[in-house]
C-alpha cells in the first residue's frame, strides 16, 4: 500500500515537474528576447529575502496546505469543506486589500472574529442546502474543476505586479498554474486529499530548494 502511494506520488510529481520545466523554458525564451516582462510583486520580492527556514514553512508547507484547502477541498461537496475554503479565501482577500500579512498579529482579533462569523454563516447555509449543492456539484463536476483550477491560477497572479503585466505575460503565468490545478484536482478526486497536499508540498519544496541552490 505504501509502495503504491509512493508510485502515485512520484508519477504526478514528475508530471508537474515536466509541466513546470516546459513553461519555464517558454518564459526564459520570451524574457530573454524581451517579448514579455514578468515583474514580481514588491511584497513577494521582499518575501524572498527571508530565511530559508521561514520560506520552507511558508512556501513548502503552509502555502500548499492553504491552497489545497481553498481550491481542492471544496471539490467534494460538504458543508465543512465549503466553510473552510470560503474562510481561507476571505483571509487572503483581507490580506491583499489591507496589506496585513497572514502571519502578522496586526488586527488579529478582528480577523479572527470576522472569519469565525463567516465560517458559521457559510456552514449554516451549505448545511441547509447540502442536498441541492451536492446535486449541483455532480451535474457540473467538470465545470467546477475547470473553474477552481482557473481561480487557482488567477490567485497566483497576486505574486506579480499586475499593473505591469501584459496580456501575453499574464497568460504565460496563468496557464502552467491552471494545468497544475487540473492535475491536483485529478489527484484530489481520484485518490484523496492528503495525497494531493503531499504532492503539492513536495513540488513546492523542490522548487524552493532549487531556487536556493541556483
C-alpha positions in Angstrom: 0.0 0.0 0.0 2.8 2.4 0.9 4.7 1.5 -2.2 1.6 2.1 -4.3 1.2 5.6 -2.8 4.9 6.3 -3.4 4.5 5.4 -7.1 1.4 7.5 -7.5 3.1 10.5 -5.7 6.2 10.1 -7.9 4.1 9.9 -11.1 2.2 13.1 -10.5 5.2 14.8 -9.1 7.1 14.1 -12.3 4.2 15.3 -14.4 4.1 18.6 -12.5 7.9 18.9 -13.0 7.6 18.3 -16.8 4.8 21.0 -17.0 6.9 23.4 -14.9 10.1 22.9 -17.0 8.2 23.3 -20.3 6.7 26.6 -19.3 9.9 27.8 -17.6 11.6 27.2 -20.9 8.9 29.3 -22.7 9.2 32.1 -20.1 13.0 32.1 -20.4 12.9 32.4 -24.2 10.3 35.1 -24.1 12.0 37.2 -21.4 15.5 36.7 -22.9 14.2 38.1 -26.2 12.4 40.9 -24.4 9.0 39.8 -25.7 7.5 39.9 -22.2 8.3 41.2 -18.8 7.2 39.4 -15.6 7.8 41.7 -12.6 7.4 40.3 -9.2 5.0 41.9 -6.7 7.1 44.2 -4.4 5.9 42.4 -1.2 6.7 39.0 -2.8 10.2 40.1 -3.8 10.8 41.2 -0.2 9.5 37.9 1.0 12.1 36.0 -1.0 14.8 37.7 1.2 13.5 35.9 4.3 15.5 33.0 5.8 15.4 29.6 4.2 13.7 28.0 7.2 10.9 30.7 7.1 10.4 30.1 3.3 10.3 26.3 3.8 7.5 26.7 6.3 5.6 29.3 4.3 6.1 28.1 0.7 6.9 24.4 1.2 4.3 23.6 3.9 1.8 26.2 4.9 1.2 27.6 1.4 0.4 24.3 -0.3 -1.9 23.3 2.6 -3.9 26.5 2.5 -4.1 26.5 -1.3 -5.4 22.9 -1.4 -8.0 23.8 1.3 -9.1 26.8 -0.8 -9.2 25.2 -4.3 -9.4 21.4 -3.9 -11.1 20.7 -0.6 -14.5 22.0 -1.9 -14.4 19.7 -4.9 -16.1 17.3 -2.6 -19.4 18.9 -1.8 -19.6 19.0 2.0 -20.7 22.0 4.2 -17.4 21.8 6.2 -15.4 21.9 3.0 -17.1 25.0 1.6 -16.8 26.7 5.0 -13.1 26.1 5.3 -12.4 27.1 1.7 -14.5 30.3 1.9 -13.0 31.4 5.2 -9.4 31.0 4.0 -10.2 32.8 0.7 -11.7 35.6 2.8 -8.5 35.8 4.9 -6.3 36.0 1.8 -8.5 38.8 0.3 -8.5 40.7 3.5 -4.7 40.4 3.5 -4.5 41.5 -0.1 -6.7 44.6 0.2 -5.5 45.8 3.6 -1.8 44.9 3.2 -1.8 42.9 6.5 0.2 39.7 6.0 -1.5 36.5 7.0 1.3 35.7 9.5 1.0 39.2 11.1 -0.5 39.8 14.5 -2.0 43.1 13.4 -5.8 43.2 13.7 -5.6 39.5 14.7 -8.7 39.7 16.9 -10.7 41.5 14.1 -9.7 38.9 11.5 -10.4 36.0 13.9 -13.9 37.4 14.7 -14.8 38.1 11.0 -13.5 34.7 9.8 -15.3 32.9 12.6 -18.6 34.6 11.7 -18.1 33.9 8.0 -17.3 30.3 8.7 -20.6 29.9 10.7 -22.7 31.6 8.0 -21.3 29.6 5.2 -21.6 26.3 7.1 -25.2 27.1 8.1 -26.2 28.0 4.5 -24.4 25.0 3.0 -25.8 22.6 5.6 -29.3 23.8 4.9 -29.0 23.3 1.2 -26.5 20.4 1.3 -28.6 18.1 -0.9 -29.1 20.8 -3.6 -25.4 21.7 -3.5 -24.3 18.1 -3.8 -26.6 17.6 -6.8 -25.3 20.8 -8.4 -21.7 19.7 -7.9 -22.4 16.4 -9.5 -24.2 17.9 -12.5 -21.4 20.5 -13.1 -18.4 18.5 -12.0 -16.2 19.3 -15.0 -17.1 23.0 -14.9 -16.4 23.1 -11.2 -12.9 21.5 -11.7 -12.1 23.9 -14.5 -13.4 26.9 -12.6 -11.4 26.1 -9.4 -8.3 25.4 -11.4 -8.7 28.8 -13.1 -9.2 30.5 -9.8 -6.1 28.7 -8.5 -4.1 30.1 -11.5 -5.5 33.7 -11.1 -4.7 33.6 -7.4 -1.0 33.2 -8.2 -1.1 36.5 -10.2 -1.0 38.2 -6.8 2.7 37.2 -6.8 3.3 39.6 -9.7 2.9 43.3 -10.4 -0.4 43.1 -12.2 -0.2 46.7 -13.4 3.0 45.9 -15.4 1.8 42.5 -16.8 0.8 42.5 -20.4 -1.9 40.0 -21.6 0.8 37.7 -23.0 2.9 37.7 -19.9 -0.2 37.2 -17.7 -1.1 34.2 -19.9 2.3 32.7 -19.6 2.0 32.9 -15.8 -1.6 31.7 -15.6 -1.5 28.7 -18.0 1.0 26.5 -16.1 -0.8 27.1 -12.8 -4.1 26.2 -14.5 -2.7 22.9 -15.8 -1.2 22.2 -12.3 -4.6 22.9 -10.8 -6.2 20.3 -13.1 -3.5 17.8 -12.1 -4.1 18.5 -8.4 -7.8 18.2 -8.9 -7.4 14.8 -10.6 -5.4 13.5 -7.6 -7.9 15.0 -5.1 -10.9 13.4 -6.7 -9.4 10.0 -7.7 -7.2 9.4 -4.7 -7.5 11.5 -1.5 -7.0 15.0 -0.1 -3.9 14.1 2.0 -2.1 12.8 -1.1 -2.7 16.0 -3.1 -1.3 18.1 -0.2 1.8 15.9 0.0 2.4 16.2 -3.8 1.9 19.9 -3.7 4.3 20.3 -0.7 6.9 18.1 -2.4 6.6 20.1 -5.6 6.9 23.5 -3.9 9.7 22.2 -1.6 11.7 21.0 -4.6 11.3 24.4 -6.3 12.4 26.2 -3.2 15.5 24.1 -2.8 16.4 24.6 -6.5 15.9 28.4 -6.0 18.4 28.5 -3.2 20.9 26.2 -5.0 20.9 28.1 -8.2 
